[in-house]
Amino acid sequence: MSFDLIKSFNFLKAPGDRFSARITNTGRKVLKISTDHGKFKASKVQYSNGTTVETYTRKR
């Protein structure tokens, strides 16, 4: 999995920022980032067949 998602954000700088990465039993690679007390969230999932999905959410 590419680390472009990690490089493009300035995270783990303030209290409440979260970062998690895991590999599921089915082989999916999941990366999640939450900053600004949950006001901004990003995730990237790479499925075992190679398909990659990136999701970005910002609360106003």
DRENRO-428407 format. One line per field, with one value per residue: residue number from 0; residue in one letter; x, y, z of N, C-alpha, C, O, CB in turn. Coordinates in nm, 2 decimals, padded with zeros to 4 digits. Glycine has a CB too. Example, Ala and Ser with C-alpha at 12.3 -4.5 7.8 and 13.67 -1.06 7.14 Angstrom:
<nodes>
seq (0	1)
type (A	S)
nx (01.32	01.28)
ny (-00.57	-00.22)
nz (00.78	00.71)
cax (01.23	01.37)
cay (-00.45	-00.11)
caz (00.78	00.71)
cx (01.32	01.29)
cy (-00.33	00.00)
cz (00.78	00.79)
ox (01.42	01.34)
oy (-00.33	00.11)
oz (00.85	00.80)
cbx (01.13	01.41)
cby (-00.45	-00.06)
cbz (00.90	00.57)
</nodes>
This chain:
<nodes>
seq (0	1	2	3	4	5	6	7	8	9	10	11	12	13	14	15	16	17	18	19	20	21	22	23	24	25	26	27	28	29	30	31	32	33	34	35	36	37	38	39	40	41	42	43	44	45	46	47	48	49	50	51	52	53	54	55	56	57	58	59)
type (M	S	F	D	L	I	K	S	F	N	F	L	K	A	P	G	D	R	F	S	A	R	I	T	N	T	G	R	K	V	L	K	I	S	T	D	H	G	K	F	K	A	S	K	V	Q	Y	S	N	G	T	T	V	E	T	Y	T	R	K	R)
nx (00.08	00.05	00.20	00.10	-00.13	-00.06	00.16	00.04	-00.10	-00.09	-00.06	-00.12	-00.04	-00.17	-00.36	-00.60	-00.58	-00.58	-00.45	-00.46	-00.38	-00.44	-00.45	-00.70	-00.87	-00.95	-00.77	-00.77	-00.62	-00.62	-00.62	-00.66	-00.72	-00.77	-00.83	-00.82	-01.01	-01.19	-01.31	-01.20	-01.16	-00.99	-00.96	-00.81	-00.85	-00.72	-00.80	-00.78	-00.78	-00.65	-00.78	-00.82	-00.96	-01.02	-01.13	-01.25	-01.36	-01.50	-01.61	-01.83)
ny (-00.12	00.22	00.50	00.75	00.87	00.91	01.08	01.31	01.44	01.64	01.50	01.36	01.56	01.69	01.66	01.41	01.33	01.06	00.75	00.45	00.13	-00.18	-00.52	-00.72	-01.04	-01.13	-01.02	-00.76	-00.43	-00.18	00.16	00.43	00.77	01.02	01.36	01.67	01.64	01.46	01.60	01.59	01.32	01.04	00.76	00.47	00.18	-00.12	-00.38	-00.74	-00.80	-00.60	-00.36	-00.02	00.20	00.53	00.75	01.06	01.28	01.57	01.75	02.03)
nz (00.00	-00.08	00.07	00.03	00.13	00.40	00.38	00.28	00.47	00.77	01.06	01.39	01.56	01.75	02.06	02.07	01.80	01.58	01.45	01.27	01.16	00.99	00.90	00.77	00.83	00.58	00.41	00.35	00.35	00.58	00.65	00.87	00.96	01.19	01.27	01.44	01.65	01.54	01.34	01.09	00.88	00.73	00.52	00.38	00.19	00.08	-00.12	-00.15	-00.41	-00.53	-00.58	-00.47	-00.24	-00.14	00.11	00.22	00.48	00.61	00.87	00.93)
cax (00.00	00.13	00.19	00.07	-00.23	00.01	00.24	-00.03	-00.16	-00.01	-00.15	-00.06	00.02	-00.25	-00.43	-00.72	-00.55	-00.57	-00.40	-00.47	-00.36	-00.45	-00.48	-00.81	-00.86	-00.98	-00.65	-00.78	-00.53	-00.70	-00.55	-00.75	-00.66	-00.87	-00.76	-00.91	-01.12	-01.29	-01.37	-01.15	-01.13	-00.95	-00.93	-00.77	-00.86	-00.67	-00.86	-00.69	-00.77	-00.57	-00.86	-00.80	-01.06	-00.98	-01.25	-01.22	-01.47	-01.47	-01.73	-01.82)
cay (00.00	00.34	00.59	00.89	00.93	00.95	01.20	01.43	01.51	01.67	01.44	01.32	01.68	01.75	01.57	01.36	01.28	00.91	00.68	00.31	00.05	-00.32	-00.62	-00.80	-01.18	-01.15	-00.97	-00.61	-00.34	-00.06	00.27	00.53	00.89	01.12	01.47	01.79	01.58	01.39	01.69	01.54	01.17	00.99	00.62	00.40	00.04	-00.19	-00.51	-00.84	-00.81	-00.48	-00.24	00.07	00.30	00.64	00.83	01.18	01.34	01.69	01.81	02.18)
caz (00.00	-00.09	00.19	-00.01	00.22	00.52	00.35	00.24	00.59	00.89	01.16	01.51	01.61	01.86	02.14	02.00	01.67	01.58	01.34	01.29	01.04	01.02	00.79	00.81	00.80	00.44	00.34	00.32	00.43	00.62	00.71	00.91	01.02	01.24	01.33	01.48	01.74	01.46	01.24	00.96	00.88	00.60	00.52	00.26	00.20	-00.04	-00.12	-00.19	-00.56	-00.58	-00.58	-00.36	-00.22	-00.05	00.16	00.30	00.54	00.69	00.94	00.94)
cx (00.09	00.11	00.16	-00.03	-00.16	00.09	00.17	-00.10	-00.07	-00.09	-00.06	00.02	-00.05	-00.32	-00.56	-00.70	-00.53	-00.52	-00.41	-00.44	-00.37	-00.47	-00.59	-00.79	-00.88	-00.87	-00.66	-00.68	-00.61	-00.62	-00.65	-00.68	-00.78	-00.80	-00.87	-01.03	-01.23	-01.35	-01.32	-01.11	-01.09	-00.93	-00.89	-00.78	-00.81	-00.72	-00.76	-00.67	-00.69	-00.65	-00.84	-00.91	-01.02	-01.11	-01.20	-01.35	-01.43	-01.60	-01.72	-01.87)
cy (00.12	00.43	00.73	00.95	00.98	01.08	01.32	01.50	01.53	01.62	01.40	01.44	01.73	01.64	01.53	01.31	01.13	00.86	00.53	00.24	-00.10	-00.40	-00.71	-00.95	-01.21	-01.09	-00.82	-00.54	-00.21	00.04	00.38	00.64	00.97	01.23	01.57	01.74	01.52	01.48	01.65	01.40	01.13	00.84	00.57	00.25	-00.02	-00.33	-00.61	-00.85	-00.69	-00.35	-00.15	00.18	00.40	00.72	00.94	01.24	01.46	01.74	01.96	02.22)
cz (00.00	00.04	00.15	00.08	00.35	00.49	00.32	00.35	00.70	01.01	01.28	01.57	01.73	01.94	02.07	01.86	01.68	01.45	01.36	01.15	01.07	00.89	00.84	00.78	00.65	00.35	00.30	00.41	00.45	00.69	00.75	00.99	01.06	01.31	01.37	01.56	01.65	01.35	01.10	00.97	00.74	00.62	00.38	00.28	00.07	-00.02	-00.17	-00.34	-00.62	-00.59	-00.45	-00.36	-00.11	-00.01	00.25	00.35	00.63	00.74	00.95	01.07)
ox (00.19	00.00	00.18	-00.03	-00.20	00.09	00.22	-00.16	00.03	-00.18	00.07	00.13	00.01	-00.34	-00.63	-00.79	-00.48	-00.54	-00.37	-00.48	-00.33	-00.50	-00.57	-00.69	-00.83	-00.87	-00.58	-00.66	-00.65	-00.55	-00.73	-00.59	-00.87	-00.71	-00.99	-01.14	-01.34	-01.44	-01.39	-01.04	-01.14	-00.88	-00.93	-00.72	-00.85	-00.69	-00.66	-00.57	-00.68	-00.59	-00.83	-00.95	-00.98	-01.19	-01.12	-01.45	-01.34	-01.69	-01.61	-01.88)
oy (00.13	00.42	00.83	01.07	01.09	01.17	01.43	01.61	01.46	01.69	01.40	01.42	01.81	01.53	01.62	01.24	01.08	00.92	00.48	00.29	-00.14	-00.34	-00.77	-00.98	-01.31	-01.09	-00.77	-00.57	-00.15	00.00	00.42	00.62	00.99	01.21	01.56	01.78	01.54	01.43	01.68	01.36	01.18	00.79	00.63	00.20	00.02	-00.40	-00.57	-00.90	-00.68	-00.24	-00.20	00.23	00.36	00.75	00.92	01.26	01.44	01.77	02.01	02.34)
oz (00.07	00.10	00.23	00.11	00.40	00.57	00.35	00.33	00.72	01.06	01.27	01.62	01.81	01.89	02.02	01.81	01.78	01.34	01.47	01.05	01.18	00.78	00.95	00.71	00.61	00.23	00.23	00.52	00.36	00.79	00.66	01.07	00.99	01.39	01.34	01.53	01.68	01.28	01.00	01.07	00.64	00.73	00.28	00.38	-00.04	00.07	-00.24	-00.39	-00.74	-00.60	-00.34	-00.46	00.00	-00.10	00.34	00.28	00.71	00.66	00.97	01.10)
cbx (-00.10	00.09	00.32	00.01	-00.33	00.10	00.33	-00.14	-00.28	00.02	-00.23	00.04	00.03	-00.36	-00.46	-00.82	-00.42	-00.71	-00.25	-00.60	-00.22	-00.57	-00.35	-00.94	-00.97	-01.11	-00.63	-00.92	-00.40	-00.82	-00.44	-00.86	-00.57	-00.97	-00.67	-00.95	-01.17	-01.39	-01.34	-01.03	-01.25	-00.82	-01.05	-00.63	-01.01	-00.52	-00.99	-00.73	-00.91	-00.51	-01.01	-00.66	-01.20	-00.87	-01.35	-01.14	-01.56	-01.39	-01.76	-01.91)
cby (00.00	00.42	00.59	00.88	00.82	00.84	01.16	01.39	01.42	01.83	01.32	01.20	01.78	01.85	01.62	01.47	01.35	00.85	00.72	00.26	00.07	-00.34	-00.70	-00.75	-01.26	-01.09	-01.05	-00.56	-00.32	-00.11	00.33	00.47	00.96	01.05	01.54	01.87	01.69	01.33	01.83	01.63	01.09	01.06	00.54	00.45	00.00	-00.18	-00.52	-00.97	-00.82	-00.51	-00.27	00.14	00.23	00.73	00.74	01.28	01.24	01.80	01.75	02.24)
cbz (00.12	-00.21	00.27	-00.16	00.26	00.57	00.22	00.14	00.64	00.90	01.11	01.49	01.50	01.81	02.28	02.00	01.61	01.61	01.31	01.35	00.97	01.11	00.74	00.75	00.88	00.40	00.22	00.35	00.35	00.70	00.62	01.00	00.92	01.34	01.22	01.36	01.83	01.54	01.26	00.92	00.93	00.55	00.57	00.21	00.22	-00.05	-00.20	-00.13	-00.62	-00.71	-00.59	-00.38	-00.17	-00.10	00.23	00.22	00.62	00.61	01.08	00.83)
</nodes>
